Amino acid sequence: MLQAHLLRVEFKYDLESKDSQVAVGTIIKNVRRPAKAAMHCKRSIALVITTAESSTELLTRLRPVLEQLGAVDNYWCHLAPPAVVARHGGLDPLVSRVKEAWEEIRKGRKSYNVR
């Protein structure tokens, strides 16, 4: 069953640094599932990933990649809540990406999409 996960990665350096940019590209390449950037700060990013894996399975698969990247300080993966509320409402990228992911998953669960 498809689920939306939120992968948050903290970096040792600013996202503008070459090491962090290489790390972000490597992470996105190795996710190998539909993923969209949902938010970023000075030293962190969050990706909304749609997959049939559990959070534990997804992180187990990504852990070797995340551990080898020297720019990564810490990371977390959990189910994205079906509803996210932000200060600026629907204009927030995290709110939009999580909503889009869950709508896409619900669309696939309609009876005409099931054998």
Secondary structure, DSSP 8 states (H G I E B T S, - for coil): --EEEEEEEEESS-TTSHHHHHHHHHHHHHH-S-EEEEEE-SSEEEEEEEESS-HHHHHHHHHHHHHH-TTEEEEEEEE--S----TTGGGSHHHHHHHHHHHHHHHHTSGGG--
